[in-house]
């Protein structure tokens, strides 16, 4: 199954592309730039979705759904927003087709032109804030805490499965508040939710921080983000939360009557994560043999593979396996008993290794005699023989150990690949030779940020929330700086 899979050290991009396809996660579609998420890949997204949805609801949010199409005029109402998304928009201009008079299929009916073009949703701030104008009249209607699970379209020329496609799946939260501080608190709360999810479920250590002005979401006053480090030394933005101030409320005239009777514009936030999290999951943990999935997000946490020579042995093993499967399901552990008679055990071992199943159980005739099974961990490749009596607790503990080990390994990788520099030469040398996060002083200007990006392709990933105040000099201009920021090449 993994035979011929490119080595990460030789061609990381090709390794990633091949792994996504061979592990049955996704494939390119007939529509250029769009992907087909296959059942195994979608089941990972479902687990992410389920957990995140629970976390959103625990913080008081409710789900809703808004239109896929947005009138073009809506995007014109917030200047920064339209400028940020204009080049990525797909536009609907007609509403009807007709048969070609020359018999060459169908053509766009020129008489069916829309009075106003519709934009296929790149993000929903405009349509949602236009709706909020009708929903919000008084302080009694606030806070309004809404999330939607949806697809969006951002026209991309250079695509990569999960990481950058023209259409992708995501969630987007949109909230409205009576007070500025309440909106800021919401923004911070949600980036903390994303951080908790990344670390506890994805086993991905992340750095929380603020985006520089040039990297902010179009139309936001502040953008908070979480940044993870992939095994090739590139950063990946895993989630963002935006403090919108009153920008969208003013653009769409969303006002409320405060307790004192005065009218004021509401304060807004928006926040989201997408299916690129699956790309992060792959690139942060997987190896040259295939996927390495953290148990909390693995579609199949345990696979049972029988080893037999006769029908009698197969039947005896099946009875034990089905009983074990039933007891593990009671502990909410997802199990697959791979009883296919069309493939040999070696093929099955390789297939489930490629698909990243955290724990494999092999049962043969001798195991039945001894009352044991063989456990094999995907993360460390370690095998051990354990008694089948009380194995449920052993499996539960082993899955927890795998989850922790995957996280700790990724965290150590980030520590080993985070470098502090004080000169531009050192910055460039490390960027080219090692990659990773580079902590350096910056003078705070967009001009300097752009020059560094032009010369090195590195961007400011974030200004860490825990960055310490310290006097220093910008690595590029030598001007004063009071804290370090994180640079990296990124996806």
C-alpha positions in Angstrom: 0.0 0.0 0.0 2.7 2.5 1.0 5.2 1.0 -1.5 6.5 3.8 -3.7 5.2 6.6 -1.4 7.7 9.5 -1.9 9.9 10.2 1.1 9.2 13.4 3.0 12.9 14.2 3.0 13.2 13.9 -0.8 9.9 15.6 -2.0 7.6 16.7 0.8 5.0 18.2 -1.6 4.8 15.0 -3.6 4.7 12.9 -0.5 1.7 14.9 0.7 -0.2 14.8 -2.6 0.3 11.0 -3.0 -0.6 10.3 0.6 -3.9 12.2 0.4 -4.8 10.1 -2.6 -3.5 6.7 -1.5 -5.0 7.0 1.9 -8.4 7.6 0.3 -8.9 11.0 1.8 -9.6 13.1 -1.4 -9.0 13.4 -5.1 -9.1 16.1 -7.8 -12.4 16.6 -9.4 -13.5 17.2 -13.0 -14.0 20.8 -12.0 -10.6 22.5 -12.0 -9.5 23.6 -8.6 -12.2 21.7 -6.7 -11.7 18.5 -4.8 -13.8 15.4 -4.0 -13.6 14.5 -0.3 -13.9 10.7 -0.1 -15.7 8.9 2.7 -12.6 8.2 4.8 -11.5 11.9 4.5 -15.0 13.2 5.1 -15.3 11.0 8.3 -12.3 12.9 9.7 -14.0 16.2 8.9 -17.2 14.9 10.6 -15.3 14.1 13.8 -13.8 17.6 13.7 -17.1 19.1 13.0 -18.9 17.2 15.8 -16.3 18.2 18.4 -16.1 21.8 17.4 -19.9 22.1 17.2 -20.2 20.9 20.8 -17.6 23.5 21.8 -19.4 26.2 20.1 -22.7 25.3 21.7 -21.0 25.1 25.1 -20.1 28.8 24.6 -23.6 29.8 23.8 -23.6 29.7 20.0 -26.4 28.5 17.7 -26.3 27.2 14.2 -28.1 28.9 11.3 -27.8 28.9 7.5 -27.5 31.8 5.1 -27.6 32.0 1.3 -24.8 30.8 -1.0 -25.3 33.8 -3.2 -24.6 37.4 -2.2 -25.7 40.5 -4.2 -22.7 42.2 -5.7 -23.8 45.5 -4.1 -23.4 44.1 -0.6 -19.6 43.6 -1.1 -19.3 47.2 -2.1 -20.6 48.5 1.2 -17.4 47.7 3.2 -14.4 49.1 1.3 -11.6 47.0 2.9 -13.7 43.8 2.6 -14.4 44.1 -1.1 -10.8 45.0 -1.8 -9.6 41.9 0.1 -11.9 39.5 -1.7 -12.5 41.1 -5.2 -9.9 39.0 -7.0 -11.2 35.7 -5.6 -14.9 36.0 -6.3 -16.9 33.8 -8.6 -19.7 35.7 -10.2 -23.1 34.5 -11.4 -24.4 36.7 -14.3 -27.2 34.7 -15.9 -30.0 32.5 -14.6 -30.9 30.3 -17.6 -29.5 28.1 -20.3 -31.0 27.2 -23.7 -30.4 24.7 -26.4 -27.8 25.8 -29.0 -29.4 26.6 -32.3 -26.6 24.6 -34.1 -27.3 21.6 -32.0 -24.1 21.8 -29.9 -25.5 21.3 -26.5 -26.6 24.2 -24.3 -25.5 27.8 -24.1 -26.1 30.7 -21.8 -29.3 32.5 -22.7 -28.3 36.1 -23.4 -31.8 37.2 -22.6 -31.5 35.8 -19.0 -29.0 38.2 -17.6 -29.5 39.1 -13.9 -30.3 42.6 -13.1 -27.6 42.4 -10.4 -24.8 39.9 -10.4 -24.6 37.4 -7.6 -21.3 36.5 -5.9 -20.8 32.9 -4.8 -20.1 33.1 -1.1 -16.4 33.7 -0.4 -17.3 34.5 3.2 -20.7 35.6 4.7 -20.1 38.9 6.6 -22.1 41.0 4.1 -25.2 38.8 3.7 -25.3 38.1 7.5 -24.9 41.7 8.6 -27.6 42.7 6.1 -29.8 40.1 7.9 -28.8 41.3 11.3 -30.2 44.7 10.5 -33.7 43.1 10.7 -32.9 41.0 13.7 -31.4 43.6 16.0 -33.4 46.6 17.3 -32.7 46.7 21.1 -30.1 45.7 23.7 -32.5 42.9 24.5 -31.6 41.2 21.1 -27.9 41.1 22.1 -25.6 39.4 22.1 -26.4 37.5 18.9 -24.2 34.4 18.7 -24.6 32.6 15.4 -22.5 30.0 13.6 -23.0 28.3 10.2 -21.5 25.2 8.6 -21.1 25.8 4.9 -19.1 25.7 1.7 -17.4 28.8 0.3 -15.7 29.6 -3.0 -12.5 31.6 -3.5 -11.1 31.3 -7.0 -7.7 29.8 -6.8 -5.3 29.2 -9.6 -2.7 27.1 -7.8 -4.5 24.5 -5.7 -3.5 21.6 -3.4 -6.0 19.1 -1.9 -7.3 20.3 1.5 -4.8 23.2 1.8 -6.0 25.5 -1.0 -9.0 24.7 -3.3 -11.5 26.8 -5.1 -14.3 25.4 -3.0 -13.9 24.2 0.6 -15.9 23.4 3.7 -15.8 25.4 6.8 -17.7 27.0 9.7 -18.0 30.7 10.2 -19.2 32.3 13.4 -20.7 35.8 13.3 -21.6 37.6 16.5 -23.1 41.0 17.5 -22.6 42.7 20.8 -23.7 45.8 22.7 -20.3 46.6 24.1 -16.8 46.9 22.5 -15.1 44.9 25.3 -17.7 42.1 25.0 -16.9 41.7 21.3 -13.2 41.7 22.0 -13.8 39.1 24.8 -15.7 37.0 22.3 -12.9 37.2 19.7 -10.4 36.0 22.3 -12.7 33.3 23.6 -13.1 31.8 20.2 -9.4 31.7 19.3 -8.9 29.9 22.7 -11.6 27.4 21.6 -9.6 26.8 18.4 -6.4 26.5 20.3 -7.9 24.0 22.7 -9.3 21.9 19.8 -6.0 21.9 17.9 -4.0 20.8 20.9 -6.4 18.4 22.6 -7.9 16.8 19.6 -5.6 17.4 16.6 -2.6 16.9 18.9 -1.2 20.0 17.1 0.7 22.5 19.3 -0.2 26.0 18.2 1.0 29.5 18.9 -1.8 32.1 19.5 -1.1 35.6 18.3 -2.3 38.7 16.5 -1.9 39.2 12.8 0.1 42.3 11.5 -2.0 45.0 9.9 -1.3 43.7 6.3 -2.2 40.1 7.3 -5.5 41.0 9.0 -8.9 39.8 7.6 -10.3 42.3 5.2 -12.6 44.6 7.2 -11.3 43.6 10.7 -9.7 45.8 13.3 -7.8 42.9 14.8 -7.3 39.3 13.7 -6.3 36.7 16.2 -4.8 33.4 14.8 -3.3 30.1 15.7 -0.2 28.9 13.9 1.1 25.4 13.6 4.4 24.2 12.3 4.5 21.4 9.7 7.2 18.8 9.3 8.8 20.6 6.3 9.4 23.7 8.5 6.5 25.7 7.0 3.8 27.3 9.1 0.1 26.7 8.6 -2.6 29.1 9.8 -5.1 26.7 11.5 -7.8 29.2 12.6 -8.7 32.9 12.8 -10.9 35.0 15.0 -11.7 38.6 13.9 -12.7 41.7 16.0 -14.7 43.6 13.4 -15.3 46.7 15.5 -18.4 48.5 14.2 -17.2 48.4 10.5 -19.9 46.0 9.2 -22.6 47.4 11.5 -22.0 50.9 10.1 -21.8 49.6 6.5 -25.2 47.9 6.9 -26.7 50.4 9.4 -27.1 47.8 12.2 -28.1 49.8 15.3 -29.7 49.0 18.6 -31.4 51.0 21.3 -29.3 50.9 24.5 -30.7 50.8 28.0 -30.6 54.5 28.1 -32.6 54.8 24.9 -29.7 56.0 22.8 -29.1 54.4 19.4 -25.7 53.0 18.6 -24.0 50.6 16.1 -23.4 47.1 17.4 -19.9 45.6 17.7 -19.1 42.5 15.7 -16.9 39.5 15.4 -16.4 36.6 13.0 -14.3 33.5 13.2 -13.7 30.3 11.3 -11.8 27.1 10.6 -11.9 25.0 7.4 -11.1 21.6 5.9 -7.5 22.8 5.7 -7.3 21.4 9.2 -7.2 17.9 7.6 -4.1 19.1 5.7 -2.6 20.3 8.9 -3.3 16.9 10.6 -1.6 15.1 7.7 1.5 17.3 7.5 2.1 17.6 11.2 2.1 13.9 12.2 2.3 11.5 9.3 5.4 9.5 8.2 6.8 7.8 5.1 4.6 4.8 5.6 1.4 6.8 5.6 -1.0 8.7 7.9 -0.5 9.0 11.6 -3.9 10.0 13.1 -4.5 11.1 16.7 -7.0 8.7 18.2 -9.5 11.4 19.1 -10.0 12.2 15.4 -9.3 8.9 13.8 -12.4 7.5 12.0 -11.3 4.0 13.0 -9.4 3.9 16.3 -8.8 0.2 16.5 -8.7 -2.4 13.7 -8.8 -6.2 14.4 -7.1 -8.4 11.8 -7.6 -12.2 12.0 -4.8 -14.6 11.1 -6.0 -18.1 10.1 -5.6 -21.0 7.8 -8.8 -22.9 8.1 -12.5 -22.0 8.1 -12.7 -23.3 11.7 -9.9 -21.0 12.8 -11.5 -18.1 11.1 -14.9 -18.8 12.8 -13.3 -19.2 16.3 -11.3 -15.9 15.8 -14.4 -14.1 14.5 -16.4 -15.0 17.7 -13.7 -13.6 19.9 -13.2 -10.5 17.7 -16.9 -9.7 17.5 -17.2 -10.0 21.3 -14.2 -7.7 21.7 -15.6 -5.2 19.2 -18.9 -5.1 21.1 -17.2 -4.4 24.4 -15.0 -1.6 22.9 -18.0 0.1 21.3 -19.5 0.4 24.8 -16.5 2.5 25.7 -17.2 4.6 22.6 -14.1 3.3 20.8 -14.6 2.9 17.0 -13.5 -0.5 15.8 -13.3 -2.3 12.5 -13.1 -6.0 12.3 -11.3 -6.6 9.0 -12.7 -10.0 8.2 -12.3 -9.8 4.4 -11.2 -13.1 2.9 -10.0 -11.3 -0.3 -6.8 -10.0 1.2 -4.0 -11.5 3.2 -3.1 -10.2 6.7 0.1 -8.5 5.4 -1.9 -6.5 2.9 -4.3 -5.5 5.6 -1.5 -4.5 8.0 -0.1 -2.2 5.3 -3.4 -0.8 4.3 -4.4 0.2 7.9 -0.9 1.5 8.5 -1.3 3.8 5.4 -4.7 5.0 6.7 -3.2 5.8 10.1 -5.4 3.7 12.4 -3.8 4.3 15.8 -4.0 0.7 17.1 -4.0 -2.7 15.4 -5.0 -6.0 17.0 -3.9 -9.2 15.4 -5.5 -12.5 16.6 -4.3 -15.9 15.4 -5.0 -19.5 16.5 -2.1 -19.5 19.0 -3.5 -16.3 20.5 -6.8 -18.1 21.1 -5.0 -20.9 22.9 -3.0 -18.5 25.1 -5.8 -16.1 25.7 -3.7 -13.2 24.2 -3.6 -10.8 21.3 -0.9 -8.7 19.7 -1.3 -4.9 19.9 0.6 -2.7 17.5 0.8 1.0 17.8 0.8 3.2 14.7 2.8 6.0 16.2 5.8 4.1 17.6 5.4 0.8 15.6 5.8 -0.9 19.0 4.1 -4.4 19.4 3.2 -6.1 22.6 1.4 -9.3 23.6 -1.4 -8.7 26.1 -4.0 -10.9 27.8 -7.5 -10.6 26.2 -9.0 -10.6 29.6 -9.4 -6.9 30.6 -7.9 -5.7 27.3 -10.5 -3.0 27.0 -8.8 -0.9 29.7 -5.4 -1.6 28.2 -6.7 -0.3 24.8 -8.3 2.7 26.3 -5.0 3.6 28.1 -2.9 2.9 25.0 -5.1 5.2 22.9 -4.6 8.0 25.4 -0.8 7.4 25.4 -0.8 7.6 21.6 -2.7 10.9 21.6 -0.2 12.3 24.1 2.8 11.0 22.3 1.8 12.4 19.0 1.3 15.8 20.6 4.5 15.7 22.5 6.5 14.7 19.4 5.0 17.6 17.4 5.7 20.0 20.3 9.3 19.0 20.5 9.6 19.4 16.8 8.3 23.0 17.1 10.7 23.7 20.0 13.7 22.3 18.0 12.7 24.4 14.9 12.0 27.7 16.6 15.0 30.0 16.3 15.7 33.4 17.8 17.8 35.8 15.6 19.1 39.3 15.9 20.4 40.0 12.4 19.0 39.8 8.9 21.8 37.7 7.6 21.2 35.1 10.3 17.5 35.3 9.5 18.1 34.5 5.9 20.6 31.7 6.6 18.3 29.9 9.0 15.3 30.4 6.7 17.1 28.7 3.8 19.0 26.0 5.8 16.5 25.0 8.5 13.2 26.8 8.1 10.7 26.7 11.0 9.6 29.6 13.1 12.0 32.5 13.4 11.6 34.9 16.3 12.9 38.4 15.4 12.5 42.1 16.1 10.5 44.1 13.5 10.0 47.9 13.4 6.2 47.5 13.0 5.9 49.0 9.5 4.1 47.4 6.6 6.9 48.6 4.3 9.5 46.6 6.2 7.2 43.6 6.3 6.7 43.7 2.5 10.4 44.0 1.8 11.2 41.0 3.9 8.5 39.1 2.2 9.7 40.1 -1.3 13.3 39.1 -0.5 12.7 35.9 1.4 9.1 34.8 0.9 8.8 34.7 4.7 5.8 36.4 6.3 5.0 37.5 9.8 2.8 34.6 11.0 1.8 36.4 14.2 2.7 38.6 17.1 2.5 36.0 19.9 0.1 36.9 22.6 2.7 35.8 25.2 5.5 37.8 23.5 7.6 39.6 26.2 8.3 43.2 26.1 12.0 43.6 25.3 14.1 46.3 23.7 15.7 45.4 20.4 16.4 46.5 16.9 14.5 45.5 13.7 16.5 42.9 11.8 15.9 44.8 8.6 16.0 48.5 9.3 17.7 48.7 12.7 14.9 50.8 14.1 13.7 50.3 17.7 11.4 47.4 18.5 9.8 46.4 21.8 8.9 42.8 21.1 9.7 39.9 18.8 7.3 38.5 16.2 7.2 35.1 14.5 8.3 34.8 10.8 8.1 31.7 8.6 7.4 30.5 5.1 3.8 29.3 5.1 1.1 27.5 3.3 
